[in-house]
Amino acid sequence: MKRRWLLGTMVLAMLAAPMLACGFPLPAGTATLAVSKAVCAEGEAADSCQVRQDAYQLMSKLQSVAIEDLTMTLHIDDGESVTAMSLTGTYEYVVTGDEVGLGANIHAVLTEAEMSDADGTESLSGAEFIVFGDKAYTKKPGEDWVYEELDENALLGLGIILGLGGPTGAGLDLFSDPAIFAVSVADGPAVGGQATQAQTLTLNLGALLSNANVLDSVMAQGFGAGGEALGMSQEDLGVGAAQLAMMSMLLLPMFEGSSFTTTVYIGAEDGYIHRIEDNYVFAMDTAALGTLSEGEPQKMIMRYELSGDLVRHNQPVTIAAPEGATEGQGLLGEEGGLFGGGLGSGLLGGQ
């Protein structure tokens, strides 16, 4: 009976890969974007595929950019507790050329931000933070700057809420096999006076689960990116990708209602990506596989939405550590921060 829950937890761990891979397509450190070699979906027109490939090639060479109109919402119901977070804001991003931290320095301002869990609701509206290397400098309205070092769990959580994969995410590509996704194309809104092409990439979960080779790659990526934070490894699952692929028709009913889409808006004149919209819904109901042992969770749902405008591509940006900052408990890591104790006991509420 426990195996069924592990199968769902495996997919939850794998969700770290799409969230890191499909946020804002920004290079980090010395890593180039895996999606800069974007593949065409089965049946996709050659011209739309070329537009996307060219766009990701340009994005992989960026040195700086600003994200405006940032919106992120995260809702997790594991059957026993609910954790939710929503935010709006802006940030600047400068690639550092090394692999420390996010592989980039960032300066973010949260216009509105709120997190709620079983312990209550906390507002982070007006909070400001700078990530400089592996240190985070944070400040709430009316308070002074404090800094702390960020561990891998805090960096992962920060990447999820800001759509930043860091060096790990730069090397991931969820849409890496023509057989597991589809592309639709439409006219997008004008950006800075130029037309855009909107491309929506939709993952076919059934095709992914039945493709042993791709599933093996995504499992390795997902556990590498999020398995440790969730307190489990691929070995804990006890089955390999080939076995899961053989079981795919059995597993699919358990994930009914799940969907994964990414929409990119590509400038018709400069070829850059000017907006990203991610929409992921992971729904799991193990009751679809039969009766569970008493006391085991049966349902889980996670919704993750991220969007933002990418502006000022390669324009000069200077981000520096604030002077006079003191070491202390900040907003992101350590005990009491958003990601204190890792995703398992922090933002993701003890999965």
DAWONOR-V342487 format. One record per helix or strand of 3 or more residues. SS is the DSSP state (H for helix, E for strand). FROM is the first residue (numbers start at 0). LEN is the number of residues. If there is no record, write none. Layout:
SS|FROM|LEN + SS|FROM|LEN
//
This chain:
H|1|20 + H|33|4 + H|45|14 + E|63|14 + E|81|14 + E|103|14 + E|119|4 + E|127|5 + E|134|5 + E|145|4 + H|151|11 + H|165|5 + H|177|3 + E|180|11 + E|193|10 + H|204|6 + H|211|16 + H|233|4 + H|240|6 + H|247|8 + E|258|9 + E|272|13 + H|285|4 + E|298|13
//
